[in-house]
């Protein structure tokens, strides 16, 4: 059953990847490269969301955000989480990306790991 689900998921991903090209050269131009780009795009969205949740938990953020307007808070969160999302491809292998596409629990763990690895360095570099 798992093999059938895996095969179906991979075929669907490849089929969608073939339809989703917009004329730009993303990845290595192959169906796997495009599927990887689509998967990374989805993962980046999840990473951005998790990053914003994690920022709210940071003691430094709680102190700093007291004196910020809502526009300033959004701008800082966007910069920090944009940095975290941009560093995501360096933290994720193609195998992990494939596993994340199939298993939602794995995807949640992967997103949490990537955010934890990069959030502090991005926050520090942007708030300097």
Secondary structure, DSSP 8 states (H G I E B T S, - for coil): -HHHHHHHHHHHHHHHHHH---SS--TTSSHHHHHHHHHHHHHHHHHHHHHHHHHHH-HHHHHHHTTS-HHHHHHHHHHHHHHHHHHHHHH--HHHHHHHHH-HHHHHHHHHHHHHHHHHHHHHHHH-
